[in-house]
Amino acid sequence: MNLPAFADLLASRGLRLLPGSHAVPVELLVQLPDATIARFTARGTTLRMSRFSPDALTAITIAAECGCGDHHPQTGPTRVTLSRYAVPLDERTIDGELLFGWQAHEAGLLRLPDAATHFFTLLDQVQTPDRVLVGVA
């Protein structure tokens, strides 16, 4: 499975894969139906899903090599990413060391098809609100 195929799978579920996502190592930015942004990463021994408000996205323009404007454009391509000041609304993780016995960087070695299962597991957890017991006086 490649990113375009994964984007089609997400679209069939009402989700949108955003630019800035990549398959190696797996890092996905996905717009959820409520317009919040989910960021899924597979690093070290941890799989992490963080949910951000829609205004956490920002665009970064990459400067051209020399920027002189004579033989290169003065500005380069634009990349969509999360703002470095973005604070997650909530976050869920899968501890690969605890669950699978991972020791080093096995999460970072996952291919997109293998990570997709964990993505959907964590997505279900982020979209299900935590239950809080409230005492009644």
C-alpha positions, -999 to 999 in steps of 0.1 A, spaced: 0 0 0 13 34 -9 1 69 3 -24 74 -26 -40 40 -19 -41 49 18 -56 83 10 -84 65 -9 -90 42 20 -93 72 43 -116 90 19 -139 59 20 -142 65 57 -148 103 54 -112 112 63 -87 133 43 -50 126 41 -32 159 42 0 170 25 30 166 48 23 129 53 49 103 44 53 66 45 89 62 56 90 65 85 53 66 89 39 100 98 4 109 88 -16 141 90 -53 134 86 -83 157 87 -111 142 107 -148 147 100 -150 173 128 -122 193 110 -96 185 138 -62 172 127 -49 138 137 -12 132 136 0 96 137 37 88 141 57 56 144 90 63 161 112 42 184 90 17 201 60 40 203 30 45 180 13 79 188 -19 95 177 -23 132 186 -54 153 178 -51 190 171 -74 219 165 -78 228 128 -59 261 132 -27 241 143 -18 236 106 6 260 91 24 264 57 61 268 55 77 282 23 111 267 17 137 291 5 153 286 -29 189 275 -31 203 310 -37 171 332 -37 186 357 -61 156 355 -84 178 355 -116 180 318 -123 159 304 -94 126 316 -81 130 337 -49 108 313 -30 106 276 -31 78 251 -26 54 253 3 50 225 28 20 219 51 29 210 87 18 214 123 28 246 139 56 241 164 34 258 190 5 234 184 -7 217 216 -26 184 212 -62 184 223 -56 147 233 -32 120 226 -32 81 226 -2 58 224 6 22 219 37 12 238 54 -13 215 79 -23 242 52 -33 266 28 -49 241 51 -64 215 85 -67 232 101 -41 209 136 -31 221 149 -3 199 133 13 168 108 -13 156 80 12 152 101 33 129 106 2 107 69 -4 102 57 -2 66 25 17 59 3 -14 56 15 -27 89 11 7 106 -24 12 92 -38 -13 116 -24 6 146 -35 39 130 -72 28 129 -69 13 165 -57 47 178 -81 66 157 -111 48 173 -97 57 207 -92 94 199 -127 97 185 -143 80 215 -145 106 243 -132 96 277 -158 88 303 -156 109 334 -176 100 365 -191 130 382 -203 129 417 -238 142 423 -245 160 455 
